[in-house]
Amino acid sequence: MTSLPSIHKDRVLRTPPERFAHLPDFPYEPHYLDLDGLRIAYIDEGPRDAAPVLLMHGEPTWSFLYRKMIPGLLAAGHRVIAPDLVGFGRSDKPSHKADYSYGNHVAWMVAWMERLDLQHATLFCQDWGSLIGLRMVTHSPERFDRVVLANGGLPTGAQGVTPRAFKLWRAFARFSPLFPIGKIVNSGCAHKLTPAEIAAYDAPYPSSRHLVAARLFPGFVPTTPKDPERAANEHAWEILMRWNKPFLTLFSSRDPITRGGEKIFQKRVPGAAGQPHETTRGAGHFLQEDKGPELAQKISAFIATTPVTP
């Protein structure tokens, strides 16, 4: 089993449940898994004997992001699992900055995956969901049958090149006196969110102390050759370059941060060869908001056309 990071347990926050009382179009009851006193929340719907579709959110969202995709995946007969990363959604939120790191988040989610004993999973990941999710895949490739990557990546920092749009976002997260999560998510969508949806993205964060992870995450993306996670991500790439299972990219046309990032996966991952890669038109960074039902259909079709060989 994966060892867990040591944290300041006396400084862990838990968002009051009443903050989640009126979420639009998100009726799913949360499940909780305790990892040595740190509680991780996740949605787990559909037949327990079905192969799971694992939906990994990024920053600064939470599993609410997948409310437009879950119904279609359930209708296709899939088990659907959507966790909230530590520091996000209904999951616990350490308030001590030193408790957070890219490596710690990978360790927490790998341990969560092992405790649930996920098998024959299909990963769908976006944004930070890919930086963590692809590390989960390469840590335990035997647990995954296929991968769908959207608006994400697995940077190593080796090239030392950072898109200008990401530099601006990183600086905003670090220095802005206000950090309105709902409005930030809204700005990353091609279609505007309703006031109730914006409020749902704000729900996990009743105070600035609850926002520590959301503010820190942009700074954890490897962008320099000396990044502490460079070696781990390079090792993950070595495994991906031997990945022969199905690998699909579904990036969007209106994301200034990740646009074009699918090409390296299509070129270097053997399992990406011959797959029906698509660019989703009319969708922003959070394409789950803009094209959720369409994405669910594409994932289900991908699963149906790439059966696992016993």
Steps between C-alpha positions, in 0.01 A plus 500: 500500500611855427635686802315817595653846544539636851287811553395741774181318599402772745471746212269304272171670411172337400238697309163495684254270319232771487716682246405224253127502574370650176723385216333525157474173305733316738287260707772244565578405858869521589703208626799550729828319547723570798872504431666518841267774616473681166156454345463475122154544350388337177193427293442131424196425285385215279540120516773389740592210273551726196844622397542853641540825312724714719440874458787712631438872541765769504555842651300683637198276443357192674284201404206736437677567169383160375126536565427533125698186415393262777141443376612394152769268633251341741247456219765307307533258792829618646604534859606863545745616766595866547723591795565842648872563529633582846437871554202510263129427503377297795845356575699619800712811460835530678554867575878475545671579170787259566255208497442545129718391211455334164653182639272499803192523282616208289565295815155580643317406182704185438424390856130579446503297176666207674252507788210490253688232304402646165535252212442529123453875534466754223660829603357830379717788617526873444721780632666389828297183472746399230816590692377280785294250301776408256733443793237266646486313168875465474530399866249216454452438126343161571198678652413694183364382165504832316554876537313804369696823535337843459663842543785372712849362491793358689772769498850425624640854493798377300449751220449795733231645271181635659199631301429868569137424590617260770752750639219753542278243671780392734570861599131569556462197726799606705450875531135591447338619826177334388464151357135452393490135397159506332585802288837348411333182374244708313778687320639167376173394335376590152142508631426700811403331824184584690522677837407170670782318322751770592383472862550122487865547404538744789329266747809307618679819608328689784823681592841589358654223712304245297658634179860402572512211250324694227751783526805274519424260215615720209842529664536121513491455122853402389635785286876492565769231466559509877141421592481239781251289300697503175654155553168344601323641196781395269468149640124516440567601140725198457205282594260693278735452205448125548124532557328285237150518643249741340582868558268773368539879499197731507639851531294813435542780250473795738750422776797740487701300754493144364416554131723271293611298802340185363760467224779370721274224634381404154864479388662329798234269650470178295141446609400832344572375148189461289262635764217743411659809652285811478515870566183607678373818337331774697647393833733680738744369758220342701354305212304284745279806553473592134464154344430257786237274339699487176814397688310227683382360166853501361640324806231233485560448128874475561448236768260305278743494207810408703399186689751345734663182379500243782 
